[in-house]
């Protein structure tokens, strides 16, 4: 029973690490698609990359305490894994609204993964606190991106 609980915690943390890998890759792809005049979005997306890098580091710390190994890449499928991978396929040119729309969809996917993770009852208090805080920050990012998109 205890081993099963640790294995599930490892799986959840691994999935969230992959989601953050996807956020990093998704925002890097979005930056590549931006027009030169979209400097504000370049700054915003770079901040999201930095945010995901920090989140990934925090999750890796929790994972290694459990004896888990850090998953690499972005295309593994886990229990709660819903990723930016499908979203990234839809970038088409440097249309600001399309890029923001796809980034919002990616943030939706990340939020769903975090919601699913928080439904797991056997997370430790520390794990729940980290995941909940990260989810709140992703929600803020989502809402900011959505507001920018809706303003167009």
ZADREN-640239 format. One record per residue (C-alpha): x, y, z; residue number from 0; residue in one letter. Coordinates in Angstrom, 1 decimal. Each point is the difference from the previous one (the first is absolute). Layout:
ZADREN-640239
      px      py      pz  seq  type
       X       Y       Z  NUM     A
...
This chain:
ZADREN-640239
      px      py      pz  seq  type
     0.0     0.0     0.0    0     X
     2.8     2.5     0.9    1     X
     2.0    -1.0    -3.0    2     X
    -3.0     0.5    -2.2    3     X
    -0.6     3.5     1.5    4     X
     3.6     1.0    -0.8    5     X
    -0.2    -1.4    -3.5    6     X
    -3.2     2.1    -0.6    7     X
     1.7     3.1     1.4    8     X
     3.0    -0.6    -2.3    9     X
    -2.3    -0.4    -3.0   10     X
    -1.9     3.2     0.8   11     X
     3.2     2.0     0.5   12     X
     1.5    -1.5    -3.1   13     X
    -3.1     1.0    -2.0   14     X
     0.2     3.6     1.3   15     X
     3.6     0.2    -0.9   16     X
    -0.9    -1.1    -3.6   17     X
    -2.7     2.6    -0.1   18     X
     2.5     2.7     0.9   19     X
     2.4    -1.4    -2.6   20     X
    -2.9     0.4    -2.5   21     X
    -0.6     3.6     1.2   22     X
     3.6     0.8    -0.6   23     X
     0.0    -1.5    -3.5   24     X
    -3.4     1.6    -0.8   25     X
     1.1     3.4     1.0   26     X
     3.3    -0.3    -1.8   27     X
    -2.0    -1.0    -3.1   28     X
    -2.3     3.0     0.5   29     X
     3.0     2.3     0.2   30     X
     1.3    -1.3    -3.3   31     X
    -3.3     0.8    -1.6   32     X
    -0.3     3.6     1.3   33     X
     0.4     3.0    -2.3   34     X
     2.7     2.5     0.8   35     X
    -2.6     2.4     1.2   36     X
    -1.2    -2.4     2.7   37     X
     2.7     0.8     2.6   38     X
    -2.6     0.1     2.8   39     X
    -0.9    -3.6    -0.7   40     X
     3.7    -1.0    -0.3   41     X
     0.5     1.3     3.6   42     X
    -3.2    -1.7     1.2   43     X
     0.9    -3.3    -1.5   44     X
     3.5     0.1     1.3   45     X
    -1.4     0.6     3.4   46     X
    -2.2    -3.1    -0.4   47     X
     3.1    -2.0    -1.0   48     X
     1.8     1.2     3.1   49     X
    -3.1    -0.8     2.1   50     X
    -0.2    -3.6    -1.4   51     X
     3.8    -0.5     0.6   52     X
    -0.5     1.0     3.6   53     X
    -3.1    -2.2     0.4   54     X
     1.9    -3.0    -1.6   55     X
     2.8     0.5     2.5   56     X
    -2.3     0.0     2.9   57     X
    -1.8    -3.1    -1.2   58     X
     3.3    -1.8    -0.6   59     X
     1.0     0.7     3.6   60     X
    -3.2    -1.6     1.2   61     X
     0.4    -2.9    -2.4   62     X
     3.6    -0.8     1.0   63     X
    -0.9     0.0     3.7   64     X
    -2.3    -3.0    -0.9   65     X
     2.8    -1.7    -1.9   66     X
    -1.5     0.8    -3.4   67     X
     2.0     0.8    -3.1   68     X
    -0.6     3.1    -2.0   69     X
    -1.9    -0.7    -3.2   70     X
     1.5     1.5    -3.2   71     X
    -1.8     1.4    -3.0   72     X
    -3.6     1.0    -0.6   73     X
    -1.7    -2.8    -1.7   74     X
    -0.4    -2.7     2.7   75     X
    -3.5    -0.9     1.0   76     X
    -0.8    -0.4     3.7   77     X
    -3.1    -0.2     2.1   78     X
    -0.9     3.7    -0.1   79     X
     2.1     1.2    -2.9   80     X
    -1.7     2.4    -2.3   81     X
     2.5     2.0    -1.9   82     X
     0.8     2.9    -2.2   83     X
     1.2    -2.5    -2.7   84     X
    -3.3     0.1    -1.9   85     X
    -0.2     3.7     0.4   86     X
     3.4     0.7    -1.4   87     X
    -1.0    -1.6    -3.3   88     X
    -2.5     2.7    -0.6   89     X
     2.3     3.0    -0.1   90     X
    -0.3     1.6    -3.4   91     X
     2.0     3.0    -0.8   92     X
     0.4     3.0     2.2   93     X
    -3.6     1.0     0.5   94     X
    -0.1     1.4     3.5   95     X
    -3.6    -1.1     0.7   96     X
     0.7    -3.6    -1.1   97     X
     3.2    -0.2     2.1   98     X
    -1.8     1.3     3.1   99     X
    -2.9    -2.4    -0.6  100     X
     2.3    -3.0    -0.3  101     X
     1.9     1.1     3.1  102     X
    -3.3     0.3     1.9  103     X
    -1.0    -3.5    -1.1  104     X
     3.4    -1.2     1.3  105     X
    -0.6     1.7     3.3  106     X
    -3.4    -1.7     0.2  107     X
     1.7    -3.3    -0.5  108     X
     2.5     0.7     2.8  109     X
    -2.8     1.2     2.3  110     X
    -1.9    -3.3    -0.6  111     X
     3.1    -2.0     0.8  112     X
     0.5     1.9     3.3  113     X
    -3.7    -0.4     0.9  114     X
     0.3    -3.7    -0.6  115     X
     3.1    -0.2     2.1  116     X
    -1.6     1.8     2.9  117     X
    -2.9    -2.5     0.0  118     X
     2.4    -2.7     1.2  119     X
    -0.6    -0.3     3.7  120     X
     3.4    -1.5     1.0  121     X
     2.2     2.9    -0.9  122     X
     2.0     1.3     2.9  123     X
    -0.8     3.4     1.4  124     X
     3.2     1.4    -1.6  125     X
    -0.8    -1.5    -3.3  126     X
    -3.6     1.4     0.1  127     X
     1.3     3.4     1.0  128     X
     2.6     0.2    -2.9  129     X
    -2.5    -1.4    -2.6  130     X
    -2.8     2.4     1.2  131     X
     2.3     3.0    -0.1  132     X
     1.3    -0.9    -3.4  133     X
    -3.6    -0.5    -1.2  134     X
    -1.0     3.5     1.3  135     X
     2.9     1.5    -1.9  136     X
    -0.9    -1.8    -3.2  137     X
    -3.6     1.1     0.4  138     X
     1.3     3.6     0.2  139     X
     2.1    -0.5    -3.2  140     X
    -3.0    -1.6    -1.7  141     X
    -2.3     3.0     0.9  142     X
     2.7     2.5    -1.1  143     X
     0.4    -1.7    -3.4  144     X
    -3.8    -0.4    -0.4  145     X
    -0.5     3.8     0.7  146     X
     2.7     0.9    -2.6  147     X
    -1.6    -2.3    -2.5  148     X
    -3.5     1.3     0.7  149     X
     1.2     3.6    -0.4  150     X
     0.8    -0.6    -3.7  151     X
